[in-house]
Amino acid sequence: MTRDYIKLQLSPAWEHVNATREYLVSVLSHTLGDAAIASQIALAAHELIENAIKYSASDKGKIRIHVEERSGSIVVTVENDGRRQDIANLVTEISAVADTKDPMDYYRSKIELAVKRTDGRACLGLARIRFESQMAIKWTISGTRVRISAIRTLDEAVRDGRAFQKQRWLDG
């Protein structure tokens, strides 16, 4: 079963990042009945949106954000057109973070590398999603169209809490 929660389309503008995160926390806290998990999901969306803006092919392009529940998991997908010259590096980075067996160790190694960088970029976003948000990463790239999803399995407590909230609402 798939349930759509949120579909947004934004221009690649930095002022949208925090506003979208706050909106997602608000909507998902209410929808899921768990503010901590809503915050983790919003963090993942925040990082994916930041990456989409940084590597967008054009400031006139569109970034699509989709949050849905699918088969007991919350899926956050961000899609945009990336710059052709960044695609190879993106594939390497996404593959490494998606395939890591130890998200905490991988995140720690990315932090150590970030400290040594001289270009002002941290390159921590995807590792942060895997470790802090406890979400898996899936991706597809077709030409310059980049689609990255962060997936979090909802635990039984969240599903039970949501059912309890729904019943309270129905009971009035």
Wavefront OBJ file of the C-alpha trace (Angstrom):
o trace
v 0.000 0.000 0.000
v 1.224 3.483 -0.854
v 0.008 6.636 0.853
v 1.148 10.033 -0.405
v 1.827 12.579 2.315
v 3.524 15.479 0.582
v 4.373 16.474 -2.982
v 6.230 19.733 -3.510
v 7.932 21.395 -6.428
v 10.429 24.160 -5.698
v 12.895 26.295 -7.562
v 16.491 25.604 -6.487
v 16.684 28.473 -3.975
v 18.420 28.322 -0.592
v 15.569 30.028 1.262
v 13.409 26.969 0.576
v 15.627 24.551 2.514
v 14.791 25.491 6.119
v 11.181 26.401 5.339
v 10.614 22.995 3.757
v 12.253 21.220 6.695
v 10.034 23.073 9.198
v 6.949 22.284 7.124
v 7.852 18.590 6.964
v 8.468 18.377 10.717
v 5.071 19.955 11.362
v 3.101 17.792 8.950
v 4.903 14.529 9.708
v 4.816 15.013 13.500
v 1.061 15.191 13.272
v 0.722 12.457 10.652
v 3.094 9.943 12.256
v 2.459 10.879 15.881
v 6.216 10.794 16.558
v 8.109 14.096 16.526
v 11.547 12.435 16.726
v 11.013 10.334 13.619
v 9.392 13.287 11.831
v 12.515 15.307 12.620
v 14.799 12.576 11.235
v 12.783 12.362 8.028
v 12.822 16.154 7.665
v 16.597 16.123 8.211
v 16.959 13.664 5.319
v 14.791 15.868 3.085
v 16.819 18.925 4.136
v 20.108 17.272 3.143
v 18.701 15.976 -0.162
v 17.261 19.400 -1.035
v 20.586 21.088 -0.209
v 22.380 18.670 -2.541
v 19.812 19.236 -5.276
v 20.368 22.991 -5.031
v 24.178 22.725 -4.929
v 24.358 20.462 -7.947
v 21.357 21.708 -9.914
v 21.903 22.168 -13.648
v 20.145 25.529 -13.558
v 18.751 28.023 -11.081
v 15.629 28.000 -13.248
v 15.100 24.249 -12.869
v 12.709 22.491 -10.535
v 13.293 20.305 -7.506
v 10.570 17.776 -6.764
v 10.066 16.461 -3.238
v 7.798 13.525 -2.532
v 7.124 11.987 0.882
v 5.088 8.806 0.967
v 4.455 5.731 3.040
v 5.129 2.548 1.145
v 4.978 -0.987 2.579
v 5.552 0.110 6.174
v 8.314 2.589 5.322
v 8.497 6.342 4.875
v 10.175 7.275 1.605
v 11.525 10.785 0.941
v 12.442 11.336 -2.694
v 14.113 14.409 -4.151
v 14.451 14.694 -7.908
v 16.168 17.291 -10.074
v 18.348 17.783 -13.125
v 22.006 17.727 -12.123
v 25.041 19.120 -13.847
v 26.511 16.649 -16.317
v 30.043 17.184 -14.959
v 28.932 16.192 -11.420
v 27.152 12.936 -12.324
v 30.201 10.602 -12.167
v 31.224 11.923 -8.733
v 27.631 11.663 -7.546
v 27.411 8.009 -8.587
v 30.636 7.240 -6.699
v 29.495 9.065 -3.560
v 25.968 7.653 -3.506
v 27.207 4.118 -4.125
v 29.668 4.348 -1.228
v 27.146 5.691 1.284
v 24.288 3.444 0.144
v 26.416 0.301 0.334
v 28.131 0.969 3.662
v 27.616 -1.717 6.285
v 28.474 0.627 9.174
v 26.803 4.053 8.783
v 28.377 5.408 11.989
v 31.926 4.507 10.930
v 31.313 5.878 7.433
v 29.948 9.150 8.847
v 32.930 9.451 11.180
v 35.339 8.960 8.251
v 33.479 11.626 6.225
v 33.777 14.065 9.161
v 37.517 13.418 9.325
v 37.798 14.124 5.582
v 35.627 17.247 5.868
v 38.007 18.738 8.434
v 40.881 18.382 5.953
v 39.030 19.868 2.953
v 40.121 23.280 1.742
v 37.269 23.947 -0.712
v 34.702 24.890 1.958
v 32.509 21.858 1.242
v 31.796 19.256 3.907
v 30.191 16.555 1.712
v 28.470 15.039 4.759
v 24.799 15.116 3.704
v 24.261 11.557 2.489
v 26.372 10.071 5.302
v 24.365 12.151 7.769
v 21.121 10.730 6.377
v 22.379 7.157 6.728
v 23.660 7.609 10.286
v 21.586 10.317 12.001
v 18.274 9.593 10.283
v 18.844 5.830 10.145
v 17.620 5.758 6.559
v 18.668 3.660 3.591
v 19.581 5.424 0.339
v 18.304 4.379 -3.104
v 18.968 6.244 -6.317
v 18.496 6.352 -10.053
v 20.164 8.545 -12.607
v 18.929 8.833 -16.165
v 20.981 11.248 -18.234
v 21.144 14.278 -15.944
v 17.889 13.449 -14.097
v 18.873 12.552 -10.509
v 16.405 10.859 -8.181
v 17.545 10.048 -4.637
v 15.330 8.414 -2.014
v 15.882 8.015 1.718
v 13.868 5.155 3.229
v 13.009 4.604 6.891
v 11.089 1.563 8.095
v 8.391 2.614 10.524
v 8.573 0.642 13.717
v 5.580 -0.931 15.383
v 5.333 1.807 18.028
v 4.893 4.502 15.367
v 2.277 2.454 13.542
v 0.439 1.745 16.821
v 0.644 5.406 17.886
v -0.803 6.510 14.569
v -3.654 4.020 14.904
v -4.322 5.307 18.450
v -4.428 8.935 17.212
v -6.792 7.999 14.391
v -9.121 6.186 16.797
v -9.123 9.186 19.183
v -10.002 11.452 16.267
v -12.818 9.115 15.148
v -14.183 8.891 18.697
v -14.292 12.703 18.789
l 1 2 3 4 5 6 7 8 9 10 11 12 13 14 15 16 17 18 19 20 21 22 23 24 25 26 27 28 29 30 31 32 33 34 35 36 37 38 39 40 41 42 43 44 45 46 47 48 49 50 51 52 53 54 55 56 57 58 59 60 61 62 63 64 65 66 67 68 69 70 71 72 73 74 75 76 77 78 79 80 81 82 83 84 85 86 87 88 89 90 91 92 93 94 95 96 97 98 99 100 101 102 103 104 105 106 107 108 109 110 111 112 113 114 115 116 117 118 119 120 121 122 123 124 125 126 127 128 129 130 131 132 133 134 135 136 137 138 139 140 141 142 143 144 145 146 147 148 149 150 151 152 153 154 155 156 157 158 159 160 161 162 163 164 165 166 167 168 169 170 171 172
